[in-house]
Amino acid sequence: MMKISYDPKHDIMYIKFSEAKIVDTVEVDEGVLIDYGENGEIVGIEIINASIRFHGKPLDEITIKIEESTVL
């Protein structure tokens, strides 16, 4: 399951990967937060000020940030 939602009023995009309970949230870059479940799985990604962040291939940029935070 993957669901992408966007709130234009607050300019927030959320990419939801599962319905699991969120137990931790890590800000991997300013305005990019990753929600983790009980088993360390990524439950969702929140992107604040989404409209000014996206240019070119935004999902490539998100993937890079996730990989960097996993390595750290």
N, CA, C and O atoms as CSV, one atom per row, in Angstrom:
chain,resi,resn,atom,element,x,y,z
A,1,MET,N,N,0.834,-1.184,0.000
A,1,MET,CA,C,0.000,0.000,0.000
A,1,MET,C,C,0.878,1.246,0.000
A,1,MET,O,O,1.843,1.336,0.759
A,2,MET,N,N,0.547,2.173,-0.827
A,2,MET,CA,C,1.200,3.479,-0.777
A,2,MET,C,C,0.139,4.521,-1.139
A,2,MET,O,O,-0.583,4.384,-2.127
A,3,LYS,N,N,0.070,5.552,-0.320
A,3,LYS,CA,C,-0.896,6.615,-0.557
A,3,LYS,C,C,-0.173,7.948,-0.428
A,3,LYS,O,O,0.531,8.195,0.552
A,4,ILE,N,N,-0.354,8.801,-1.427
A,4,ILE,CA,C,0.249,10.130,-1.390
A,4,ILE,C,C,-0.880,11.144,-1.248
A,4,ILE,O,O,-1.828,11.156,-2.032
A,5,SER,N,N,-0.757,11.995,-0.229
A,5,SER,CA,C,-1.761,13.042,-0.027
A,5,SER,C,C,-1.061,14.395,0.051
A,5,SER,O,O,0.106,14.493,0.432
A,6,TYR,N,N,-1.804,15.428,-0.318
A,6,TYR,CA,C,-1.252,16.779,-0.293
A,6,TYR,C,C,-2.280,17.725,0.284
A,6,TYR,O,O,-3.442,17.722,-0.121
A,7,ASP,N,N,-1.847,18.535,1.232
A,7,ASP,CA,C,-2.695,19.547,1.846
A,7,ASP,C,C,-2.233,20.909,1.333
A,7,ASP,O,O,-1.250,21.453,1.837
A,8,PRO,N,N,-2.930,21.472,0.334
A,8,PRO,CA,C,-2.482,22.745,-0.242
A,8,PRO,C,C,-2.573,23.920,0.725
A,8,PRO,O,O,-1.817,24.883,0.598
A,9,LYS,N,N,-3.490,23.853,1.690
A,9,LYS,CA,C,-3.633,24.942,2.654
A,9,LYS,C,C,-2.362,25.091,3.495
A,9,LYS,O,O,-1.930,26.207,3.783
A,10,HIS,N,N,-1.768,23.957,3.885
A,10,HIS,CA,C,-0.568,23.977,4.718
A,10,HIS,C,C,0.688,23.611,3.930
A,10,HIS,O,O,1.790,23.621,4.479
A,11,ASP,N,N,0.527,23.288,2.644
A,11,ASP,CA,C,1.634,22.934,1.744
A,11,ASP,C,C,2.453,21.761,2.292
A,11,ASP,O,O,3.680,21.811,2.373
A,12,ILE,N,N,1.718,20.700,2.665
A,12,ILE,CA,C,2.355,19.502,3.225
A,12,ILE,C,C,1.962,18.288,2.389
A,12,ILE,O,O,0.786,18.065,2.103
A,13,MET,N,N,2.970,17.512,2.006
A,13,MET,CA,C,2.742,16.253,1.315
A,13,MET,C,C,3.080,15.124,2.271
A,13,MET,O,O,4.054,15.198,3.021
A,14,TYR,N,N,2.258,14.071,2.235
A,14,TYR,CA,C,2.532,12.897,3.070
A,14,TYR,C,C,2.468,11.654,2.198
A,14,TYR,O,O,1.491,11.424,1.485
A,15,ILE,N,N,3.514,10.870,2.268
A,15,ILE,CA,C,3.569,9.604,1.541
A,15,ILE,C,C,3.449,8.509,2.590
A,15,ILE,O,O,4.328,8.346,3.437
A,16,LYS,N,N,2.352,7.761,2.527
A,16,LYS,CA,C,2.051,6.749,3.542
A,16,LYS,C,C,2.286,5.361,2.955
A,16,LYS,O,O,1.748,5.024,1.900
A,17,PHE,N,N,3.088,4.566,3.641
A,17,PHE,CA,C,3.437,3.230,3.165
A,17,PHE,C,C,2.671,2.114,3.865
A,17,PHE,O,O,2.521,1.023,3.316
A,18,SER,N,N,2.186,2.385,5.074
A,18,SER,CA,C,1.434,1.356,5.792
A,18,SER,C,C,0.546,2.002,6.848
A,18,SER,O,O,0.619,3.202,7.110
A,19,GLU,N,N,-0.289,1.166,7.438
A,19,GLU,CA,C,-1.187,1.620,8.510
A,19,GLU,C,C,-0.575,1.361,9.888
A,19,GLU,O,O,-1.254,1.524,10.901
A,20,ALA,N,N,0.687,0.964,9.938
A,20,ALA,CA,C,1.335,0.632,11.209
A,20,ALA,C,C,1.354,1.838,12.146
A,20,ALA,O,O,1.306,2.989,11.713
A,21,LYS,N,N,1.425,1.544,13.416
A,21,LYS,CA,C,1.506,2.583,14.439
A,21,LYS,C,C,2.870,3.271,14.357
A,21,LYS,O,O,3.899,2.602,14.265
A,22,ILE,N,N,2.875,4.584,14.390
A,22,ILE,CA,C,4.112,5.369,14.354
A,22,ILE,C,C,4.671,5.451,15.772
A,22,ILE,O,O,3.982,5.872,16.701
A,23,VAL,N,N,5.938,5.040,15.924
A,23,VAL,CA,C,6.565,5.081,17.246
A,23,VAL,C,C,7.729,6.061,17.308
A,23,VAL,O,O,8.198,6.399,18.395
A,24,ASP,N,N,8.198,6.521,16.150
A,24,ASP,CA,C,9.311,7.466,16.132
A,24,ASP,C,C,9.258,8.275,14.850
A,24,ASP,O,O,8.830,7.780,13.807
A,25,THR,N,N,9.694,9.521,14.935
A,25,THR,CA,C,9.778,10.402,13.782
A,25,THR,C,C,11.146,11.050,13.781
A,25,THR,O,O,11.596,11.568,14.803
A,26,VAL,N,N,11.810,11.020,12.629
A,26,VAL,CA,C,13.147,11.585,12.498
A,26,VAL,C,C,13.128,12.615,11.371
A,26,VAL,O,O,12.664,12.344,10.264
A,27,GLU,N,N,13.647,13.808,11.686
A,27,GLU,CA,C,13.770,14.840,10.651
A,27,GLU,C,C,15.116,14.625,9.955
A,27,GLU,O,O,16.171,14.849,10.548
A,28,VAL,N,N,15.071,14.188,8.687
A,28,VAL,CA,C,16.297,13.868,7.955
A,28,VAL,C,C,16.851,15.063,7.197
A,28,VAL,O,O,18.011,15.064,6.784
A,29,ASP,N,N,16.033,16.060,7.021
A,29,ASP,CA,C,16.420,17.321,6.391
A,29,ASP,C,C,15.391,18.335,6.866
A,29,ASP,O,O,14.319,17.949,7.333
A,30,GLU,N,N,15.685,19.592,6.758
A,30,GLU,CA,C,14.734,20.603,7.206
A,30,GLU,C,C,13.408,20.422,6.472
A,30,GLU,O,O,13.342,20.551,5.250
A,31,GLY,N,N,12.363,20.125,7.222
A,31,GLY,CA,C,11.036,19.967,6.648
A,31,GLY,C,C,10.760,18.614,6.018
A,31,GLY,O,O,9.737,18.452,5.353
A,32,VAL,N,N,11.642,17.632,6.207
A,32,VAL,CA,C,11.411,16.270,5.709
A,32,VAL,C,C,11.505,15.327,6.907
A,32,VAL,O,O,12.572,15.141,7.492
A,33,LEU,N,N,10.364,14.739,7.253
A,33,LEU,CA,C,10.289,13.883,8.431
A,33,LEU,C,C,9.894,12.475,8.028
A,33,LEU,O,O,9.006,12.279,7.198
A,34,ILE,N,N,10.561,11.499,8.623
A,34,ILE,CA,C,10.248,10.101,8.349
A,34,ILE,C,C,9.652,9.488,9.610
A,34,ILE,O,O,10.230,9.577,10.694
A,35,ASP,N,N,8.487,8.865,9.451
A,35,ASP,CA,C,7.810,8.177,10.541
A,35,ASP,C,C,8.167,6.694,10.489
A,35,ASP,O,O,8.083,6.058,9.439
A,36,TYR,N,N,8.570,6.153,11.646
A,36,TYR,CA,C,8.955,4.744,11.741
A,36,TYR,C,C,7.973,3.970,12.606
A,36,TYR,O,O,7.411,4.505,13.561
A,37,GLY,N,N,7.776,2.704,12.258
A,37,GLY,CA,C,6.917,1.810,13.023
A,37,GLY,C,C,7.687,1.058,14.089
A,37,GLY,O,O,8.883,1.276,14.280
A,38,GLU,N,N,6.989,0.170,14.783
A,38,GLU,CA,C,7.556,-0.580,15.907
A,38,GLU,C,C,8.737,-1.462,15.510
A,38,GLU,O,O,9.616,-1.718,16.333
A,39,ASN,N,N,8.773,-1.929,14.271
A,39,ASN,CA,C,9.842,-2.818,13.816
A,39,ASN,C,C,10.907,-2.080,13.011
A,39,ASN,O,O,11.719,-2.708,12.331
A,40,GLY,N,N,10.907,-0.749,13.084
A,40,GLY,CA,C,11.895,0.045,12.365
A,40,GLY,C,C,11.552,0.303,10.909
A,40,GLY,O,O,12.337,0.902,10.173
A,41,GLU,N,N,10.378,-0.150,10.498
A,41,GLU,CA,C,9.968,0.067,9.110
A,41,GLU,C,C,9.497,1.502,8.898
A,41,GLU,O,O,9.004,2.140,9.829
A,42,ILE,N,N,9.645,2.005,7.685
A,42,ILE,CA,C,9.167,3.354,7.369
A,42,ILE,C,C,7.662,3.286,7.142
A,42,ILE,O,O,7.182,2.557,6.274
A,43,VAL,N,N,6.928,4.057,7.938
A,43,VAL,CA,C,5.480,4.106,7.836
A,43,VAL,C,C,5.057,5.223,6.890
A,43,VAL,O,O,4.095,5.076,6.135
A,44,GLY,N,N,5.782,6.345,6.933
A,44,GLY,CA,C,5.419,7.464,6.076
A,44,GLY,C,C,6.495,8.531,6.045
A,44,GLY,O,O,7.412,8.550,6.866
A,45,ILE,N,N,6.354,9.420,5.069
A,45,ILE,CA,C,7.274,10.545,4.909
A,45,ILE,C,C,6.442,11.809,4.782
A,45,ILE,O,O,5.537,11.886,3.951
A,46,GLU,N,N,6.751,12.798,5.608
A,46,GLU,CA,C,6.061,14.086,5.570
A,46,GLU,C,C,7.011,15.134,4.999
A,46,GLU,O,O,8.168,15.235,5.409
A,47,ILE,N,N,6.505,15.905,4.052
A,47,ILE,CA,C,7.320,16.934,3.408
A,47,ILE,C,C,6.618,18.278,3.592
A,47,ILE,O,O,5.540,18.517,3.048
A,48,ILE,N,N,7.256,19.142,4.370
A,48,ILE,CA,C,6.705,20.465,4.652
A,48,ILE,C,C,7.220,21.434,3.601
A,48,ILE,O,O,8.362,21.325,3.155
A,49,ASN,N,N,6.374,22.386,3.202
A,49,ASN,CA,C,6.677,23.322,2.109
A,49,ASN,C,C,6.956,22.564,0.819
A,49,ASN,O,O,7.922,22.847,0.109
A,50,ALA,N,N,6.105,21.607,0.532
A,50,ALA,CA,C,6.302,20.704,-0.599
A,50,ALA,C,C,6.368,21.429,-1.940
A,50,ALA,O,O,7.158,21.046,-2.803
A,51,SER,N,N,5.570,22.450,-2.131
A,51,SER,CA,C,5.506,23.103,-3.451
A,51,SER,C,C,6.806,23.789,-3.828
A,51,SER,O,O,7.113,23.908,-5.015
A,52,ILE,N,N,7.583,24.246,-2.843
A,52,ILE,CA,C,8.847,24.898,-3.186
A,52,ILE,C,C,10.009,23.908,-3.256
A,52,ILE,O,O,11.087,24.250,-3.743
A,53,ARG,N,N,9.796,22.687,-2.773
A,53,ARG,CA,C,10.847,21.673,-2.779
A,53,ARG,C,C,10.910,20.891,-4.081
A,53,ARG,O,O,11.987,20.454,-4.489
A,54,PHE,N,N,9.782,20.710,-4.731
A,54,PHE,CA,C,9.732,19.803,-5.865
A,54,PHE,C,C,10.092,20.474,-7.168
A,54,PHE,O,O,9.454,21.428,-7.614
A,55,HIS,N,N,11.136,19.941,-7.759
A,55,HIS,CA,C,11.585,20.345,-9.082
A,55,HIS,C,C,12.363,19.166,-9.653
A,55,HIS,O,O,13.012,18.438,-8.903
A,56,GLY,N,N,12.311,18.975,-10.913
A,56,GLY,CA,C,13.007,17.830,-11.501
A,56,GLY,C,C,12.355,16.533,-11.065
A,56,GLY,O,O,11.187,16.291,-11.369
A,57,LYS,N,N,13.105,15.691,-10.352
A,57,LYS,CA,C,12.604,14.392,-9.894
A,57,LYS,C,C,12.615,14.356,-8.372
A,57,LYS,O,O,13.590,13.895,-7.776
A,58,PRO,N,N,11.556,14.831,-7.733
A,58,PRO,CA,C,11.544,14.948,-6.270
A,58,PRO,C,C,11.700,13.627,-5.537
A,58,PRO,O,O,12.292,13.596,-4.459
A,59,LEU,N,N,11.182,12.528,-6.094
A,59,LEU,CA,C,11.305,11.253,-5.389
A,59,LEU,C,C,12.753,10.790,-5.325
A,59,LEU,O,O,13.132,10.089,-4.387
A,60,ASP,N,N,13.565,11.166,-6.299
A,60,ASP,CA,C,14.995,10.853,-6.240
A,60,ASP,C,C,15.628,11.549,-5.043
A,60,ASP,O,O,16.445,10.957,-4.337
A,61,GLU,N,N,15.253,12.805,-4.812
A,61,GLU,CA,C,15.798,13.552,-3.685
A,61,GLU,C,C,15.382,12.923,-2.358
A,61,GLU,O,O,16.191,12.844,-1.433
A,62,ILE,N,N,14.151,12.482,-2.255
A,62,ILE,CA,C,13.655,11.854,-1.028
A,62,ILE,C,C,14.411,10.560,-0.775
A,62,ILE,O,O,14.812,10.294,0.358
A,63,THR,N,N,14.611,9.752,-1.807
A,63,THR,CA,C,15.326,8.488,-1.672
A,63,THR,C,C,16.737,8.709,-1.154
A,63,THR,O,O,17.202,7.965,-0.291
A,64,ILE,N,N,17.412,9.704,-1.659
A,64,ILE,CA,C,18.770,10.006,-1.214
A,64,ILE,C,C,18.780,10.330,0.272
A,64,ILE,O,O,19.648,9.842,0.996
A,65,LYS,N,N,17.847,11.134,0.742
A,65,LYS,CA,C,17.792,11.516,2.151
A,65,LYS,C,C,17.514,10.301,3.032
A,65,LYS,O,O,18.084,10.188,4.118
A,66,ILE,N,N,16.654,9.396,2.586
A,66,ILE,CA,C,16.358,8.185,3.369
A,66,ILE,C,C,17.609,7.326,3.467
A,66,ILE,O,O,17.939,6.831,4.545
A,67,GLU,N,N,18.303,7.147,2.358
A,67,GLU,CA,C,19.524,6.337,2.366
A,67,GLU,C,C,20.575,6.947,3.275
A,67,GLU,O,O,21.254,6.221,4.001
A,68,GLU,N,N,20.726,8.272,3.252
A,68,GLU,CA,C,21.721,8.935,4.106
A,68,GLU,C,C,21.384,8.734,5.570
A,68,GLU,O,O,22.281,8.470,6.371
A,69,SER,N,N,20.113,8.852,5.944
A,69,SER,CA,C,19.738,8.719,7.357
A,69,SER,C,C,19.870,7.274,7.831
A,69,SER,O,O,20.120,7.032,9.012
A,70,THR,N,N,19.708,6.327,6.935
A,70,THR,CA,C,19.842,4.909,7.293
A,70,THR,C,C,21.300,4.559,7.564
A,70,THR,O,O,21.599,3.758,8.449
A,71,VAL,N,N,22.196,5.158,6.802
A,71,VAL,CA,C,23.629,4.895,6.949
A,71,VAL,C,C,24.162,5.484,8.247
A,71,VAL,O,O,25.040,4.896,8.880
A,72,LEU,N,N,23.639,6.643,8.652
A,72,LEU,CA,C,24.116,7.323,9.869
A,72,LEU,C,C,23.730,6.542,11.054
A,72,LEU,O,O,24.034,6.938,12.179
